[in-house]
């Protein structure tokens, strides 16, 4: 439990100080330690699923998507566009595939990274820190990880701090309530988790068969809807992004 508290404290201090100026290597080491047992359980759960065997016989999804030309409006074309525009984020830095020695482990880790990006793409969530909260909440709804939980908790605690003082929202009362940082972050996390619970576990979806399908058809068949909270908060978030990084 001491490791859990230390991670929460360290991560909170890190995002408070700005990621670019903090020791993210320490964060990554702590994430790997925290998630050891969770990763074992998730891998076992994945292996028991019918798609758990099929994955290892397929070529990496990202490699296929980036090499192939897809018709405009298809899932493949939109995913390719997302990968071109979004190079990396905190989750990708955490999963260092180069350290894996076994071929199956590499395939599995690549699938996790692909799952993360597909959650972004299909749910229309960009790679900014606040949209990432919805993605992490969506993810742990089907595959719990302590690191994701504490990242969400630390972000919520920071949002409470940002609800007052120099970072507080300015404007009419209704506006300050609607876009209050703590309320906004809670909505993003809650909606992400609920949507994740209602959707299939993305790790078990054979995305290769859906690449040439219209992306709206893919969303409909998976029961995915627009994130109401994100769509409402997004315009104001872009204006406040600089303030959050101070």
C-alpha positions in Angstrom: 0.0 0.0 0.0 3.0 2.3 0.6 3.9 2.0 -3.1 0.3 3.0 -4.0 0.4 6.1 -1.9 3.9 7.0 -3.1 2.8 6.7 -6.8 -0.3 8.9 -6.2 1.9 11.5 -4.4 4.6 11.4 -7.1 2.2 11.6 -10.0 0.2 14.4 -8.4 3.4 16.4 -8.0 4.5 15.6 -11.5 1.4 16.8 -13.3 1.3 19.8 -10.9 4.8 20.8 -12.0 4.3 20.0 -15.7 5.2 16.7 -17.3 8.0 18.2 -19.4 10.0 19.3 -16.4 9.5 16.2 -14.2 11.2 12.8 -13.8 8.8 10.7 -15.9 11.3 7.8 -15.7 10.5 7.3 -12.0 6.7 7.4 -12.8 7.2 4.7 -15.5 9.1 2.5 -13.1 6.4 2.8 -10.5 3.7 2.1 -13.0 5.4 -1.2 -14.0 5.6 -2.2 -10.4 2.0 -1.3 -9.5 0.5 -3.0 -12.6 2.4 -6.3 -12.3 -0.5 -8.3 -10.8 -3.1 -6.5 -12.9 -1.2 -7.3 -16.1 -1.0 -11.0 -15.3 -4.7 -11.2 -14.6 -5.6 -9.3 -17.8 -3.3 -11.4 -19.9 -4.9 -14.6 -18.5 -8.4 -13.1 -19.2 -7.4 -12.3 -22.7 -6.0 -15.8 -23.4 -9.3 -17.4 -22.3 -11.1 -15.4 -25.0 -11.6 -17.0 -28.5 -9.7 -14.0 -30.1 -6.8 -14.6 -27.6 -5.3 -17.2 -30.0 -6.2 -15.5 -33.3 -4.3 -12.4 -32.4 -0.9 -14.1 -32.5 -1.5 -15.4 -36.0 -2.2 -11.9 -37.4 0.1 -9.2 -38.7 0.3 -6.1 -36.5 -2.8 -4.0 -37.1 -0.9 -0.7 -37.2 1.5 -2.0 -39.7 -1.3 -3.1 -42.0 -3.2 0.2 -41.6 -0.2 2.4 -42.3 0.8 0.5 -45.4 -2.6 0.2 -47.0 -4.8 2.7 -48.8 -8.2 2.8 -47.3 -11.4 4.4 -48.8 -12.3 7.7 -47.3 -14.7 7.5 -44.4 -13.7 3.9 -43.5 -12.5 2.9 -40.1 -9.1 2.1 -41.6 -8.7 5.6 -43.1 -9.7 7.3 -39.9 -7.4 5.2 -37.8 -4.5 5.9 -40.2 -5.2 9.6 -39.9 -5.2 9.4 -36.1 -1.9 7.6 -36.1 -0.3 10.1 -38.4 -1.5 13.1 -36.3 -0.9 11.6 -32.8 2.6 10.2 -32.4 2.9 9.4 -28.7 1.4 9.9 -25.3 2.0 8.9 -21.7 0.6 5.4 -22.1 2.8 4.7 -25.1 5.9 5.8 -23.2 5.0 3.4 -20.4 4.9 0.3 -22.6 8.5 -0.2 -23.8 8.1 -3.0 -26.3 11.9 -3.0 -26.9 12.4 -4.7 -23.5 10.2 -7.7 -24.4 12.1 -10.7 -25.5 9.3 -13.1 -26.5 7.5 -12.8 -29.8 4.1 -13.3 -28.2 4.7 -10.6 -25.6 5.6 -8.2 -28.3 2.4 -9.0 -30.2 0.3 -8.6 -27.0 1.9 -5.3 -26.1 1.4 -3.9 -29.6 -2.3 -4.9 -29.3 -2.6 -3.0 -26.0 -1.2 0.1 -27.7 -3.5 -0.4 -30.7 -6.4 -0.8 -28.3 -5.5 2.5 -26.6 -5.4 4.4 -29.9 -8.6 2.8 -31.2 -10.4 4.0 -28.0 -9.2 7.5 -28.9 -10.2 7.3 -32.5 -13.6 5.7 -32.3 -14.7 7.8 -29.4 -13.5 11.0 -31.1 -11.1 11.8 -28.2 -7.9 13.6 -29.0 -4.6 13.1 -27.3 -4.7 16.1 -25.0 -4.3 15.4 -21.2 -8.0 16.0 -20.4 -9.3 13.8 -23.2 -6.9 11.1 -22.0 -8.8 10.9 -18.7 -11.9 9.6 -20.6 -9.7 7.1 -22.5 -8.1 5.7 -19.3 -11.5 5.5 -17.6 -12.9 3.7 -20.6 -10.0 1.3 -20.5 -10.1 0.3 -16.8 -13.8 -0.4 -17.1 -12.8 -3.6 -18.9 -9.2 -4.0 -17.7 -8.4 -2.5 -14.3 -4.9 -1.1 -13.7 -3.9 0.6 -10.5 -1.7 3.1 -12.3 -4.6 4.3 -14.4 -6.8 4.5 -11.3 -4.2 6.7 -9.5 -3.6 8.8 -12.6 -7.3 9.6 -12.7 -7.5 10.2 -8.9 -4.5 12.5 -9.0 -5.9 14.4 -12.0 -9.2 14.9 -10.1 -7.4 16.1 -7.0 -5.5 18.6 -9.1 -8.7 19.7 -10.8 -10.2 20.6 -7.3 -7.1 22.8 -6.7 -7.6 24.4 -10.1 -11.2 25.2 -9.2 -10.0 28.0 -6.9 -7.6 30.9 -6.9 -5.7 32.1 -10.0 -6.8 29.1 -12.1 -10.5 29.3 -11.3 -12.9 29.7 -14.2 -14.0 33.3 -14.8 -17.3 34.4 -16.1 -21.1 34.2 -15.2 -22.1 31.9 -12.4 -23.7 29.3 -14.8 -20.5 29.3 -16.8 -18.2 28.8 -13.8 -20.4 25.9 -12.6 -20.7 24.2 -15.9 -16.9 24.4 -16.7 -15.6 24.1 -13.2 -12.4 22.0 -13.5 -13.4 19.5 -10.8 -16.9 19.0 -12.2 -15.5 18.7 -15.7 -12.9 16.2 -14.8 -15.4 14.1 -12.9 -17.8 14.1 -15.8 -15.1 13.0 -18.2 -14.0 10.2 -16.0 -17.5 9.0 -15.1 -18.7 9.1 -18.7 -15.6 7.3 -19.9 -16.0 4.5 -17.4 -19.7 4.1 -18.1 -19.1 4.0 -21.8 -16.4 1.5 -21.3 -18.6 -0.8 -19.3 -21.3 -0.7 -22.0 -18.9 -1.5 -24.9 -17.1 -4.7 -25.8 -13.6 -5.2 -24.5 -11.6 -3.7 -27.3 -8.8 -6.1 -26.9 -11.1 -8.9 -28.0 -12.4 -7.3 -31.2 -10.9 -8.4 -34.4 -10.2 -5.0 -35.9 -8.7 -6.4 -39.1 -12.2 -7.4 -40.3 -13.5 -3.9 -39.7 -10.9 -1.7 -41.5 -12.9 -1.4 -44.7 -16.2 -0.7 -43.0 -17.6 2.8 -42.7 -16.4 4.2 -39.4 -19.9 5.3 -38.4 -21.1 1.7 -39.0 -18.4 0.4 -36.8 -19.3 2.9 -34.0 -23.0 1.9 -34.4 -22.4 -1.8 -34.2 -20.2 -1.4 -31.1 -22.8 0.8 -29.5 -20.5 3.8 -29.3 -21.9 7.3 -29.0 -20.3 10.7 -28.8 -18.9 11.7 -25.4 -21.3 14.4 -24.3 -19.0 15.7 -21.6 -16.0 15.9 -23.9 -17.9 17.6 -26.7 -19.2 20.3 -24.3 -15.9 20.8 -22.5 -13.5 20.6 -25.5 -13.9 24.2 -26.7 -13.2 25.7 -23.3 -10.5 23.2 -22.6 -8.4 24.4 -25.6 -8.6 27.9 -24.2 -7.5 26.8 -20.7 -4.8 24.3 -21.7 -1.9 26.8 -21.1 -3.2 27.6 -17.7 -3.3 24.0 -16.7 0.4 23.6 -17.5 1.6 26.5 -15.4 
